[in-house]
Amino acid sequence: MAKGEEPIMRLGMFTMPSHPPERPLYDALQWDRQCLRWADEYGYEEAWIGEHFTAPWEPVPAPDLLIAQAALETERIKLAPGAHLLPYHHPVELAHRVAQLDHMLQGRMILGIGAGGLPTDWEMFGIDGANNENRFMAAEALEIMIRLWEATEPFQFNGKYWNVNFDPAVQFGVLDDLWTEPPEDIYTLTNSPAECPDQPAYVEIAFERGVPTEINGVEMPLLDLIVSLATIAGAHGVGRIDMVENRLAGVKSREVYEAPAAVVLHAVHKELQKIVTTKDVDRFSRAVSLQYADTVYDGLWFTPLREALDAFVDKVQERVTGVIRMKLFKGGCGIVGRRSPFALYEPPCARSAGEALVHSVVAIR
């Protein structure tokens, strides 16, 4: 064939891929990558990689991951899952993965889809393939995926197998306008203040060396305590956070969170620590908390800095034992009581000499 002429035959490659079950999966995947590199080098135009879940000889349940690796090691060949078996994926999740991979491959991606034909896969996923349920699921999944890719307006899809509520305005457009109040329907863990009980709830939270251990005198494991507190605080509208964050890359982003238990626990721990530590330790602890948050956010957990911060935190928490009483009412939470065996507060000594003199003069007048 002369240079510039069209090839007489275009070559493609399909691989299950098949491997002996005793071959280590890592070795099998390395061989598959090598085969894809050879196919690219020898001028093959496309390569398809199968997807299977219960076939011992075909051990690739995620061909898109293999494609993502191969994309970095090849130059021309087009790559395709052969095929994504739609009944075994949530269509929303798969539509996003496929779209991302398409952007990564810049025109070298082909999408293959299928309904799945292995009875062992049907059994594992609880699908009645003998009566074609897998085919009906694949058709519904494909309809959802196409609608997601083409949608310019919000839509709801209520199918036999999947329900989808697509409304990008909840995240984009509404929240990106810093002046706009978040819509009420984005909250799922907290009541609107207008719908909260007309009577406040009082919650007493006990700590032992910085760790919450009881709610209203009932001792419970930490996870159960968090779940219980989230239910109580959320019912009274506590835990909504609307903030502008500083991202690692230097940009700012508006974020809305719901964290009813975390909001209460943060407030009560801060107050308890304040009454059992000196002024300078309390102030320095605030700086440490900011540094700790940045360290974790920046992915520096396995560093000497984090270990050093832990040592300071552990030392301070030795005295953080006691009980804090909180009042929860229509979205607000406030400290209304404090008690600790290590409290540095003593009523007769609460005021300085100068403050006592001023109050005395005022009282005489």
Beta strands, then each sheet from edge to edge (+ up, - down):
strand 1: 12-15
strand 2: 46-49
strand 3: 78-81
strand 4: 84-85
strand 5: 113-114
strand 6: 155-158
strand 7: 163-166
strand 8: 201-208
strand 9: 211-215
strand 10: 218-219
strand 11: 240-246
strand 12: 252-258
strand 13: 322-329
strand 14: 332-339
sheet 1: 1+ 2+ 3+
sheet 2: 4+ 5+
sheet 3: 6+ 7-
sheet 4: 10+ 9- 8+ 13- 14+
sheet 5: 11+ 12-
end
